Amino acid sequence: MNKQFSIAEAKNRLPALVHSTDEGVTIELTRRGKPVAVLISIRDYERLTRRQEGFWSALESFRRRQQESQESVITDADFSGLRDRSPGRGEPW
């Protein structure tokens, strides 16, 4: 749920607005009716700013976790044959 407040309103209600962010509410701050900032919970901020790993790093981490838990392991061989290597439609003439 999003709520919108002017900066002046937010200044007067800051403790209550901060408490609202703990409950999952996103607060949009406006100046002269235009959005200029957002108040979010620290949990949401950390999620948004967490460094994302690339695909291959994520795949390697996934494989490592699978091996550690002794589940079936996805290998490079599982990806072979997935790509269509046909030449396509070709020239119309």
C-alpha positions as CSV (number, residue, x, y, z in Angstrom):
1,M,0.0,0.0,0.0
2,N,1.3,3.4,-0.9
3,K,0.6,6.7,0.8
4,Q,1.5,10.2,-0.3
5,F,2.4,13.2,1.8
6,S,3.9,16.6,1.2
7,I,7.3,17.2,2.8
8,A,5.7,19.6,5.3
9,E,3.1,17.0,6.3
10,A,5.8,14.3,6.6
11,K,7.9,16.5,8.8
12,N,5.0,16.9,11.3
13,R,4.1,13.2,11.2
14,L,7.6,11.6,10.8
15,P,7.4,9.1,13.8
16,A,4.1,7.7,12.6
17,L,5.3,7.5,9.0
18,V,8.4,5.6,10.0
19,H,6.2,3.2,12.0
20,S,4.0,2.7,8.9
21,T,7.1,1.7,6.9
22,D,7.7,-1.1,9.4
23,E,4.3,-2.4,8.6
24,G,5.1,-2.5,4.8
25,V,3.6,0.8,3.8
26,T,5.6,2.8,1.2
27,I,5.4,6.6,1.8
28,E,5.8,8.9,-1.2
29,L,7.0,12.4,-0.4
30,T,6.0,15.3,-2.7
31,R,7.1,18.8,-3.2
32,R,4.4,21.1,-4.9
33,G,2.5,17.9,-5.8
34,K,5.3,16.2,-7.5
35,P,7.0,13.0,-6.1
36,V,10.5,13.7,-4.9
37,A,11.4,10.9,-2.4
38,V,10.2,7.7,-0.9
39,L,10.3,6.3,2.7
40,I,10.6,2.5,2.8
41,S,11.4,0.0,5.5
42,I,15.0,-1.0,6.1
43,R,14.1,-4.5,5.1
44,D,12.9,-3.3,1.6
45,Y,15.9,-1.0,1.3
46,E,18.3,-3.9,2.0
47,R,16.5,-6.1,-0.5
48,L,16.7,-3.4,-3.2
49,T,20.3,-2.6,-2.6
50,R,21.6,-6.1,-2.2
51,R,24.2,-7.0,-4.8
52,Q,22.7,-9.4,-7.3
53,E,24.9,-12.2,-8.5
54,G,25.1,-12.9,-12.2
55,F,23.5,-15.9,-13.9
56,W,26.6,-18.1,-13.9
57,S,27.4,-17.3,-10.3
58,A,23.9,-18.1,-9.3
59,L,24.0,-21.4,-11.3
60,E,27.2,-22.4,-9.6
61,S,25.8,-21.6,-6.2
62,F,22.7,-23.5,-7.0
63,R,24.7,-26.6,-8.1
64,R,26.9,-26.4,-5.0
65,R,23.8,-26.3,-2.7
66,Q,22.3,-29.2,-4.6
67,Q,25.5,-31.3,-4.2
68,E,25.7,-30.4,-0.5
69,S,22.1,-31.5,0.0
70,Q,22.7,-34.6,-2.2
71,E,19.8,-33.8,-4.5
72,S,20.0,-34.4,-8.2
73,V,22.6,-32.2,-9.8
74,I,22.1,-30.1,-12.9
75,T,25.2,-30.3,-15.2
76,D,26.2,-28.6,-18.4
77,A,25.0,-31.8,-20.2
78,D,21.4,-30.9,-19.1
79,F,21.6,-27.8,-21.2
80,S,22.9,-29.5,-24.4
81,G,20.3,-29.8,-27.1
82,L,18.1,-27.0,-25.8
83,R,19.1,-24.5,-28.4
84,D,17.6,-24.8,-31.9
85,R,20.6,-24.7,-34.3
86,S,18.5,-24.8,-37.5
87,P,19.3,-22.0,-40.0
88,G,15.9,-20.3,-39.7
89,R,13.6,-19.2,-42.5
90,G,16.2,-18.2,-45.1
91,E,15.8,-15.9,-48.0
92,P,12.3,-15.6,-49.6
93,W,13.5,-15.7,-53.2
